[in-house]
Amino acid sequence: MTTAPKGPGSGQSAVVIGAGIGGLAAAARLAHAGFAVTLLERHGTPGGKMRSIPSSAGPVDAGPTVLTLRPVIEALFAALGERLEDHLTLLRQPMIARHFWPDGSKLDLYDSPAANMHTIRAFAGAKAAQQFRVFSDRAKALFAAFNAPMLQSAAPSRLKLAIQCLRNPQILKQMAPFASLADLLDRSFDDPRLAQLFGRYATYVGGSPYQVPALLALIWQAEAAGVWKIRGGMYRLALVLEALSKARGAQILYDSHVARIDSVLGRATGVTLADGTTLRADVVVFNGDPRALSTGALGNACNMLAPQTKTRQRSLSAQVWSFAAQPSGPELAHHNVFFRNAPKPEFDALAQGKLAPDPTLYICAMDRGGPAPPPRVERFEIIANAPPLPAHDPEFSQCHERTFQTLARFGLTFSPSPEPKALTTPTGFEALFPASQGSLYGQSPHGLMAGFQRPKAQTAIKGLYLAGGGAHPGAGVPMAILSARHAVEMILKHQTSTSTSRPTVTPGGTSTGSAPAEHAPSASSPS
């Protein structure tokens, strides 16, 4: 094991629960800062929701597929004294996505404003192109205004944002604070297909365009600034962060179920595993759904944390297919969306815990978007939105029919047809990520204040911090990486311990002086 570099955390120990992207980024940063890091993961592999599954054509991504905000990823590697390009090959996708509608219309969107003006003019006319330019300018202005005070801030202040908006009335107008994203889009575009297209960005954070604030129009700017593909699949990022953590001395223990987070007098002292093993630590980072804390899945000492996660609505889940097959039909890009006729009936059904029979479907054609033509048998990930639990999963045959008969109406078929092992449903996500209720994005993004209501990096228990998509600033790979940065910066700021001991493992032992707590089902899955 490589000795951890000297740094501000030298002599201190840290336990990170969950090897999702947030946990891996936190572990790497802490180890680089000199902490003796132990990373615990209840599964046998890293990545959390950044999963992959085997297929006849190689590993298939079964989690995030869209990589944006490259500077956030580059900043993580720079903080570790590394260069992103020395570890991963990122391929920029000039075509952001290809979009299909049941009436046979098709629209490609690009990372070039000029190219988009041209394609939208051909798709819907000169007025639509001008409306798109105005909308894009709005998204760019909103992103510029809210990136630093919201996304880049560990603890955004409502007061500071209010003052900023009052000083810049134009931004307040651009926000359309009393409108939903769907309201804004209906006012922005005469062509309902364009309103439907940009409304889909609400699902990137697990929301409905009819309930998220108009402010989330800024998501378009995140994509317009550049979409990237990782050569070898998104899962490569998890493997690289695992290797960088280990190279800095972090110890990673897989198949390790955390039963509780231990604390004494309001300060975290370590964790106890389901087998009774105790790990002492100066700081603990939890990279899982914060709802696991509030529901007592990590012990009663933490059940007062993140109380909003027990009462607030959960974000959407999904039915996710990951498989290899030979496609036949329309020419696919790397990212593709097949829209239903009208969006509202599907989102109304989801709000009621139901599934529309003909959903909008997203397809990632993993082997496209690179310099080489795709092989005969390609790898695909297909995502259909679904409600979180307690909604019931349909039978496999119903899921299969709902997805592949919908695509067949567009002329798209796959051979062979995917088998049950290719499908993950909300029930499966709940099993993978306990206490999440199958939700893929944590608590709901609905409502203007939703961005302020997510749990923050710092908790009411000293020495316990949160990272991952369930914490601020929210869901998505760049957001999880930012959450880890926020947590580690808080840790370095709040260091008070003078302990020089490394974490100790005591099989069957207990933490000396730890507050007693009942063992609970493990919730150390990352998010």
QUIKA-V653361 format. One record per helix or strand of 2 or more residues. SS is the DSSP state (hx for helix, st for strand). FROM is the first residue (numbers start at 1). TO is the last residue. If there is no record, write none. Layout:
ss=SS from=FROM to=TO
ss=SS from=FROM to=TO
This chain:
ss=st from=13 to=17
ss=hx from=21 to=32
ss=st from=36 to=40
ss=st from=52 to=53
ss=st from=60 to=61
ss=hx from=70 to=79
ss=hx from=84 to=86
ss=st from=90 to=92
ss=st from=95 to=100
ss=st from=106 to=110
ss=hx from=113 to=124
ss=hx from=126 to=151
ss=hx from=158 to=167
ss=hx from=169 to=175
ss=hx from=181 to=188
ss=hx from=192 to=205
ss=st from=212 to=213
ss=hx from=214 to=224
ss=st from=228 to=230
ss=hx from=235 to=247
ss=st from=251 to=253
ss=st from=258 to=264
ss=st from=267 to=273
ss=st from=278 to=280
ss=st from=283 to=286
ss=hx from=291 to=294
ss=hx from=300 to=302
ss=hx from=308 to=311
ss=st from=317 to=328
ss=st from=335 to=338
ss=hx from=344 to=351
ss=st from=361 to=365
ss=st from=378 to=386
ss=hx from=396 to=408
ss=st from=413 to=415
ss=hx from=420 to=422
ss=st from=423 to=424
ss=hx from=426 to=432
ss=hx from=450 to=452
ss=st from=464 to=466
ss=hx from=477 to=493
ss=st from=505 to=506
